[in-house]
Amino acid sequence: MFYYLSRAIKRRMIGELQDSFSRHHFYKKIVPFIQDKFAYEERPQYGLVVKNVSASKLQLSADNFVGHLVSYIQKADVLGSDGTSIEWIREDTRAITENDSVFPSAPGAYYVTWDSDTSFVVAPLLSKTREFLIEYDPGDQSIGDTATVDAGLIESGTLFVYVDETYLLVEGTHYSVDYSTGTITFLTDLANYVRIYADYHYSTDSSGPYTVTANSYNNTAIPGVIIAFGRNMHEGDKSAIIITSKRTTTAMEYGGKWEISMSFDVLALDPMQMEEIADLCLMYLWGEKKDKLEFEGIAITDVSHGGEADEVYDETGNTLYYMVSMDIALQTDWNIWIPIPFTIESFFFVDSLDELREGTDEEVAALDSTLTLVPSLTPYMPKAGLTHNFERIT
């Protein structure tokens, strides 16, 4: 983790300094020479070198637990694939804001399939939740009636039909379905019930291919989702990105902070230019970039000058490089997300777990709830001791 994080921080600081110096009329020529570890192919008149990165871990809690993540999106694995081509995903806040604070992609599962080591396609499997189908008044006959879902087709195995949003009907007993047209035919009399709803998924046209490079991202394949890639992209891999209609708890977050120190060497043939470049570095980092980086979780805590030195530039002409070192201290976050891969749609109470486990779909659908309301939970709680959350009961 140390080198992965420190290398990313170095790349970021080099990029920010290049951005600032590129707007300076005189010193914009230094931009190609703001590099790492003296990686110059030629000896420039002046340059800036980022080096000597060190870090120490700052632990915020005993188990590094930060909290629960609430989001519209979640990355999921697909059976038979390792899912490592995507490093991580995040909400694209700008895209959501520009869409009147509504997530710009429809709810569903978006399958990301890699057709080469550098390109992928996206196949959406969109979802419908609690879609109203039909309403019956008492005394109406429902046998033989049909209802067609709005999408006009249903992905096989994804249909759930409910009565009054609570009672689950059973395919083959209460209804039959033509998945290619999305038409549901009722086989039993539902006259005692009022409104019938359906949950289902349906596929739409794929998009892509999208070409990416290592250590990059894409925010156009699935509007509202930033997909980040490392160096582990490979052909044949597959992942799913789940999108919900509202923000839900998708993961547990573990994390902390790293305290990072970094050194810069400013070098120039002219000692006056060396001093001017060093002062510009301090002003750019402390005055221009500090707030922007802190908003992204990189907090600059100190920038200071070190000692001056000189180095031989050309032994024949006895020309010297004038050098000054600068130190920067910062804190940055690290986090790991542990997905919560399921959603509880409903629950009910039964007398016998064996009946629930061994019963057929029809038998389970017919089980009555045995939830009993009691005026007080006191008879069911111990008088003293600790609960499962280690809260003392007195």
N, C-alpha and C positions, 0 to 999 in steps of 0.2 A: 504493500500500500504506500510506503514512504516514497519510493522512486516514482511510482505512478502519479502520486499527488504532486511531488516536488517538480517533476518534469513538466506537468501541466501548468503549475504556477510560473515556472520560468518562461514557458512559451507565452503565457498570458502577459507577463510583465514586459517581455521583449515586444510583443505586439502593441501594447499600450504606449510604450516609449516611441516605437516607430510611428504610431498614429500621431502623437504629439509633435515630434520633430518634423514630420512631413508637412506641417502647416507653418513651419518657420522658414522665412524667405532665404536666410543665409545658410542655416545649418541643415536644411532638408537633404543635403548630399550625404549626411551621416547615416541616413536610414538603412542602406544596404550593409552598413558596418556595425549595426547594433545586433550582436550575435552572441553565441554561447561558446565558451572555452577556446577563445582565440582561433576560431575556425575561418580565418581569412585566407583567401586564395592569393591575395596581393597585399602589400603593405600600404594601408591607407594613410592619409595625412592626419586623420583623427578617427576615433572609433569608441565603442562602448561594449564592454564584455560583461556578461552575467555569469557569475561563478559562485563556488563555495556555498552551497545550500545545505542547511542543517535544520532539523525539526525535532520537536518533542511532543508527545501526545498529551492532550489535556482531557481527562476523563470527567464527564459531567455527572455520571451516576455509576453505581456499582456494576450494573449489567449493561450499561450504555443505552438503556431504553429511553427514547425521546418521547414517543407518543404514537397515536394512531393517525394514519394518513387518510384524508377524505378527498376523493377525486372523482372526476367523470370517467377516468380511464384506468386500465389495469392490463399489464402484460401477463399472458398465460402461455404455458407450454402446450405443444401438440404431441399426442402420442406417437412415438416412433422417431421424434426429432429432438436434438439436444437444445435447440432454441438459443444458442449462444451468439448468433450473428448480430442480434440487437443487444447493445450494452444496457440501455435504459430508455424509458419514455417519460415525457413530461407534458403537462398541458401547455398549449400555446396561448398564453394570456392575451397577447395582442390580437390573435385571430378571434378569440371569444369576445373581447371588448368591441372589436370592429363589427361583430355580428349581433350587436345590441345585447351583449352579455348572455347570449344563448349559444350553447355549444354547437359549432357549425356542422358536425357530422351526425348522422342518424344513429340511434342506439343499435347495437348488435355486436357481432364478432367479426373482426376484419383479419382474414388470414393472410399473412405475409410469407410468400414462398420465393426462395432464391433460385432463379434459373441459371445463374452463374455466380462466380465469386464476387462480382461487383454490381449485380443488378437483381432487382426483385419485382414481383407483381403483387397486387393487393386484390383479394377476392372477398367482397363483403357478404356476410350472412346477417341481414338485418332482422331486428326483432320487433314484434308488436306485443304490447302488454295490455290486458283488460280491454280488448276491442269488443264493442257491443255488437252482438249478432242479431238478436231477435227478442221480442217481448210477447208473452202470452198472458191473457186474462183468464181468471178462473172459469173453467168449463170449456176452454178452447181445446181442440185436438191437435197434437203435434206430430203424430205418426205420419211419416212420409213427407213432412215439410222439409225444405232445404234453406240453407243460408250460405252465402259466399263471402269469404273474407275480402277485405279491401285490396290486398296485394294481388289477388287472383291466382296465387299458388302458395303452397306450404312445403317447407323442407320436411321430408319424411322423418318421423320420430320426434318432432319438436312441438306437436300440437297438444294443448291442454284446454279442455272445454269445461267451463264452470257454470253453475247455476247460482245466481245471486252472489257471485264472487267468492263463494265459500265451498260449495259442494262440487266435488270433482266428478265429472261423468267419465264413463269407461268406453273406449272405442270398441266396436263390435257388439256391445250390449246396449248402450244408449244411443249410439250414432255410428255412422260410417262416413268415410271421407275420400274424396278424389283429390289427391295431393297435387296433381298437375293443373287443376282448375281452382283449387281452394274451396270446393263446394262440400258442405257438410249436410248429410241427410239424417234426420232424427228417426230412430227405430222404436222408441217407446213414447208413452204418453207423458208429457211434462206439464200437463195442464195445471197442476198444483203449484208450479213455480212461476216466477214472474219474468226475470230478465236473464239472458244467457250471454256469456262472454267467452272470449278465446284468447289464449296466449300462443304465439307461434313464431317461427323464423322463416325467412324466405331469402333466396339468393338474388343478387343483381349482377350487372356486368362488371367484370374485372377491369382494373386500371393498371397502367404501366406498359413496359418495364421502366423502372426508375434506376438510374445509374448513380452510384455513390463511390466515394473513396474512403480509405482508412482514416479513422479519427475525424469523422465528419458527421453531419446530421441532415435530416430531411424533414421539412414541415409542410410539404405540398401533397404528398401521397395520401394522407388522411388529414383533411383540414381540422385544425384544433389540436393536433398531436405532433409533438417534436420527437422524432425517432433518432437516437444517437447510435453511432457505430464505432467499434474499435478496430482491431486487426484480426478478428476471428470470424469474418464473414466467409461463408463457403456454400458452394452449390448444393442444392437439395435440402437445405435447412428450412425449417418452417416454424413460425410463431403465430400466436393470435393476440390481437389487441382488442380488449373488451371495452365497449363504450356503453354507458348507462344514461338514462334520460335525466338523472339528477345525481348530485354528488353523493357517494356512499363510502363507507369505510372499506378501503381496498388493501391496506397493508399495515403492518406494525413497523415503525421506524426505529432503528438503532443507530446511534451516532455520537459524535463528540466534536472536538476541535483539535487542530494541530497548530502549535506555535512554531512558525517558520522564520528563520533568519537567512538573509541572502546578501551577497556582496556584489558590487559593481566596480569595475575598473574603467575610469575615463582616461583616455590617452590621446595626446595630440602633439604635433611637432612644435606648436606655439604654446607657451605656458599661459598666455592670456586666453586663448581659445579653450584650453583645458579647463580653466576656471569658469568660463562662461558656460561651457557644456555641463559641467558639474552642477552649477547653480540652476540651469534649466531643468536638469533631471529632478532636482529636489522640488522645484516649483511645480513641475508637471505632475509628479507623483503625489505630493502633499496637497497641492491646491486644486488641480484639475481632475485627477483620477480618483481621489480618495472617496468621495461620496458615491460615485458610480460603482466602484468596486465593493464598497460596503453594502450597497443595495443587493449585490449578487452574492454576499457571504464571504468576501475577502476583505478583512479589516486591516488597514495599514495602521500600526500603532506607533511607529517611529521611523524616521529617515534621518541619518546623520552622516557627517563627513568623517573620513579617517585620515590616515597619513599620506603624504606625498612622496613620490619616488621618481626615478628616471631609469630608462632602459635604452640600450644602444639600438638605434634605428638603422644606421649605416656605418659600419666600422671604418670603411675607406674614407668617408667624408667626416667622420667623427660627429655624426648627427644623432641627437637623442630624442627619444619619446619622453614627454613629461606625463606623469601618471598621478592620479589621485584615486583613492578607494572610497567607496560609499557603502554604508550598511543600511538595510531596510528590514524592519521587523513587522510581521503581520500574523494574523490568525485567520484560519480558514476552516470551514466545516467539512466533515465527512459523514456520510450516512449510508446505511444499507436498509433496503426495504424487503421485509418478509411478507409475501402476499397472503391475503386471506381469501382463499379461492372458492368460497361458496356463499350463497345467499339463502336465508331461510324465508321461503314464501309463505308458509303457514304451518301450524302444528295443531295436534289434538291429543286428547288423553284417552287411553283405553285400559280396560281391566287386565288384559293378559297380553304380554309381549309376544308370547308364542303365537297367538292368533294373528298378530300383526306381521310376524316374520314368515309364518307358514301359509298364510292365506293367499288366495288368488287376488288379482286386481279387483274383481267384482266383490269379493268378500271384504277386502280392505276398504273399498269405497262405501260399503254398507255399515261399517262399524260406527256405533254411536259414541259420541264424546261422553266421558264420565267425569268431567271436571265438576267438582263440588265446591261451592263457596262456603267458607266458614267465617264466623264473626271475628275470630282472633287467631293469630298464628302461635300464640303463647303455648298451647299444649304440645306443639310440634317442635319447640325450640328448647335447648338445654338451659337450665337456670344460670349456669356460670361456665366460663371457659373461653375458648377462642373459636371464631368462625373460620371458614375456609379462606377468608381474606385476612386472617390474623387480627381481627378486630375483637377486643375483649368484650364479653357479655357479662354484665353485672346485674 
